[in-house]
Amino acid sequence: MVATKASIDGGNKVQGSTELMVASNARRVGRIRINDPEEKVTARFAAGTLARIKSALGPKEPQSELLRIAVERELERRGK
């Protein structure tokens, strides 16, 4: 949704103005990037594996976090 001047001008309606408003102190919002986009991977699992993964997740725990932890543990186990 694009904010209009009317919606941020103290409630006073400014007819026909849909000028895009940009903050003067541009800062990044959202989640912190934890990896390089070049490090992205797609994996295929045997039937039922994703259901097992989802059943092992804690409340509000992202599936990706469980996968990252599992991979790190396996790499450490293999001495890599």
Steps between C-alpha positions, in 0.01 A plus 500: 500500500636843405444776753337808357552851624138501610560205730799662673415872488350526845168366378448788256391365164722595209300416189677316218839468666660157483861615519730229632648601834860391572664517841803728527676250725492193277575196713449137437198332652395139526700195595878498507658308215687204638648379176603592152229456234756289309485247788136414432418132441195294409477150646270208435406265781348154511124485542396581856825673598357852497211387719752355748700823495187710560394276789841553664484881487450704814241777528570767234827325404563537127562184303814657352654538845463128574659418164793739557567350843481144367743575216747674733493203743560252219788706361660517845449124545680441171780738600431754228 
